[in-house]
Amino acid sequence: MRKTVLVACLSVLALAGCGTSEPGPDEKRQAACEAFESMTPGSLELHEAVDVLSDGSATSTERQSALKLSLDQQSAKKRTDPYDCDRDRDLFDRNFGPFE
């Protein structure tokens, strides 16, 4: 009987230690950073420009800026350098959220 209780207690402790836990903020940020860096350069800027152009409440200045940006992304002025989580921090935070 004692062996059975001892084995049962050890089994419960072993199973409790094997459970999966939610990744921490640093792990989530690293995974998001890897996804961010693998995206096609300029795609996020173009997406934001399209959002502004489709927003009925956007001002004419905002629309003009968004149209210029979208045209730049389709011309020789397009972004060619890859995204970087540290260098493009504002863009990263706007699209993936802060991890704090």
TORTIPA-837107 format. One record per residue (C-alpha): chain; residue number from 1; residue in three letters; x, y, z. Coordinates in Angstrom, 2 decimals. Example, Ala and Ser with C-alpha at 12.3 -4.5 7.8 and 13.67 -1.06 7.14 Angstrom:
+------+-----+------+---------+---------+---------+
| unit | pos | code |       x |       y |       z |
+------+-----+------+---------+---------+---------+
|    A |   1 |  ALA |   12.30 |   -4.50 |    7.80 |
|    A |   2 |  SER |   13.67 |   -1.06 |    7.14 |
+------+-----+------+---------+---------+---------+
//
This chain:
+------+-----+------+---------+---------+---------+
| unit | pos | code |       x |       y |       z |
+------+-----+------+---------+---------+---------+
|    A |   1 |  MET |    0.00 |    0.00 |    0.00 |
|    A |   2 |  ARG |    2.81 |    2.41 |    0.85 |
|    A |   3 |  LYS |    4.50 |    1.72 |   -2.50 |
|    A |   4 |  THR |    1.28 |    2.45 |   -4.35 |
|    A |   5 |  VAL |    0.81 |    5.79 |   -2.58 |
|    A |   6 |  LEU |    4.48 |    6.68 |   -3.12 |
|    A |   7 |  VAL |    4.32 |    5.81 |   -6.83 |
|    A |   8 |  ALA |    1.06 |    7.76 |   -7.22 |
|    A |   9 |  CYS |    2.57 |   10.85 |   -5.55 |
|    A |  10 |  LEU |    5.72 |   10.67 |   -7.68 |
|    A |  11 |  SER |    3.64 |   10.25 |  -10.83 |
|    A |  12 |  VAL |    1.55 |   13.31 |  -10.02 |
|    A |  13 |  LEU |    4.67 |   15.39 |   -9.36 |
|    A |  14 |  ALA |    6.31 |   14.21 |  -12.58 |
|    A |  15 |  LEU |    3.23 |   14.98 |  -14.65 |
|    A |  16 |  ALA |    2.82 |   18.40 |  -13.06 |
|    A |  17 |  GLY |    6.38 |   19.30 |  -14.04 |
|    A |  18 |  CYS |    5.87 |   18.19 |  -17.66 |
|    A |  19 |  GLY |    3.01 |   20.55 |  -18.45 |
|    A |  20 |  THR |    3.40 |   23.21 |  -21.10 |
|    A |  21 |  SER |    3.39 |   26.80 |  -20.05 |
|    A |  22 |  GLU |    2.54 |   30.01 |  -21.89 |
|    A |  23 |  PRO |    5.61 |   31.56 |  -23.54 |
|    A |  24 |  GLY |    6.90 |   34.67 |  -21.82 |
|    A |  25 |  PRO |    6.95 |   38.17 |  -23.31 |
|    A |  26 |  ASP |   10.56 |   37.78 |  -24.49 |
|    A |  27 |  GLU |    9.75 |   34.55 |  -26.32 |
|    A |  28 |  LYS |    6.64 |   36.08 |  -27.90 |
|    A |  29 |  ARG |    8.61 |   39.15 |  -29.01 |
|    A |  30 |  GLN |   11.35 |   36.98 |  -30.51 |
|    A |  31 |  ALA |    8.82 |   34.92 |  -32.49 |
|    A |  32 |  ALA |    7.08 |   38.09 |  -33.72 |
|    A |  33 |  CYS |   10.45 |   39.63 |  -34.57 |
|    A |  34 |  GLU |   11.38 |   36.63 |  -36.70 |
|    A |  35 |  ALA |    8.06 |   36.87 |  -38.54 |
|    A |  36 |  PHE |    8.53 |   40.64 |  -38.99 |
|    A |  37 |  GLU |   12.01 |   40.23 |  -40.42 |
|    A |  38 |  SER |   10.85 |   37.59 |  -42.91 |
|    A |  39 |  MET |    8.18 |   39.85 |  -44.45 |
|    A |  40 |  THR |    8.62 |   41.40 |  -47.89 |
|    A |  41 |  PRO |   10.16 |   44.87 |  -47.54 |
|    A |  42 |  GLY |    7.57 |   47.60 |  -48.05 |
|    A |  43 |  SER |    4.52 |   45.39 |  -47.57 |
|    A |  44 |  LEU |    3.60 |   46.86 |  -44.18 |
|    A |  45 |  GLU |    3.92 |   50.44 |  -45.38 |
|    A |  46 |  LEU |    1.74 |   49.63 |  -48.39 |
|    A |  47 |  HIS |   -0.84 |   47.95 |  -46.16 |
|    A |  48 |  GLU |   -0.99 |   51.02 |  -43.91 |
|    A |  49 |  ALA |   -1.35 |   53.29 |  -46.96 |
|    A |  50 |  VAL |   -4.25 |   51.21 |  -48.29 |
|    A |  51 |  ASP |   -5.92 |   51.39 |  -44.87 |
|    A |  52 |  VAL |   -5.71 |   55.19 |  -44.94 |
|    A |  53 |  LEU |   -7.01 |   55.38 |  -48.50 |
|    A |  54 |  SER |  -10.00 |   53.18 |  -47.63 |
|    A |  55 |  ASP |  -10.79 |   55.14 |  -44.45 |
|    A |  56 |  GLY |  -13.70 |   57.49 |  -45.10 |
|    A |  57 |  SER |  -12.70 |   59.78 |  -42.24 |
|    A |  58 |  ALA |   -9.10 |   60.31 |  -43.44 |
|    A |  59 |  THR |   -8.19 |   63.90 |  -44.26 |
|    A |  60 |  SER |   -7.06 |   64.94 |  -47.71 |
|    A |  61 |  THR |   -3.52 |   65.42 |  -46.39 |
|    A |  62 |  GLU |   -3.48 |   61.87 |  -44.98 |
|    A |  63 |  ARG |   -4.86 |   60.50 |  -48.25 |
|    A |  64 |  GLN |   -2.30 |   62.42 |  -50.30 |
|    A |  65 |  SER |    0.55 |   61.10 |  -48.14 |
|    A |  66 |  ALA |   -0.80 |   57.54 |  -48.35 |
|    A |  67 |  LEU |   -1.17 |   57.76 |  -52.13 |
|    A |  68 |  LYS |    2.41 |   59.04 |  -52.48 |
|    A |  69 |  LEU |    3.68 |   56.22 |  -50.30 |
|    A |  70 |  SER |    1.75 |   53.58 |  -52.26 |
|    A |  71 |  LEU |    3.08 |   54.94 |  -55.55 |
|    A |  72 |  ASP |    6.62 |   55.01 |  -54.15 |
|    A |  73 |  GLN |    6.30 |   51.33 |  -53.19 |
|    A |  74 |  GLN |    5.47 |   50.50 |  -56.80 |
|    A |  75 |  SER |    8.34 |   52.52 |  -58.29 |
|    A |  76 |  ALA |   12.11 |   52.69 |  -58.02 |
|    A |  77 |  LYS |   11.76 |   54.43 |  -54.64 |
|    A |  78 |  LYS |   10.34 |   51.31 |  -53.00 |
|    A |  79 |  ARG |   11.83 |   49.90 |  -49.85 |
|    A |  80 |  THR |   14.36 |   47.17 |  -50.55 |
|    A |  81 |  ASP |   16.12 |   46.79 |  -47.20 |
|    A |  82 |  PRO |   14.69 |   44.06 |  -44.96 |
|    A |  83 |  TYR |   12.74 |   44.86 |  -41.82 |
|    A |  84 |  ASP |   14.66 |   44.98 |  -38.55 |
|    A |  85 |  CYS |   12.93 |   44.84 |  -35.17 |
|    A |  86 |  ASP |   15.23 |   47.41 |  -33.59 |
|    A |  87 |  ARG |   15.70 |   49.81 |  -36.49 |
|    A |  88 |  ASP |   11.99 |   49.74 |  -37.46 |
|    A |  89 |  ARG |   10.71 |   49.72 |  -33.88 |
|    A |  90 |  ASP |    7.69 |   51.99 |  -34.52 |
|    A |  91 |  LEU |    6.51 |   49.92 |  -37.47 |
|    A |  92 |  PHE |    7.08 |   46.70 |  -35.50 |
|    A |  93 |  ASP |    5.11 |   47.98 |  -32.49 |
|    A |  94 |  ARG |    2.23 |   49.26 |  -34.65 |
|    A |  95 |  ASN |    1.83 |   45.91 |  -36.40 |
|    A |  96 |  PHE |    2.78 |   43.40 |  -33.72 |
|    A |  97 |  GLY |    2.15 |   45.31 |  -30.51 |
|    A |  98 |  PRO |    4.48 |   45.96 |  -27.58 |
|    A |  99 |  PHE |    5.60 |   42.93 |  -25.57 |
|    A | 100 |  GLU |    5.82 |   44.22 |  -22.02 |
+------+-----+------+---------+---------+---------+
//
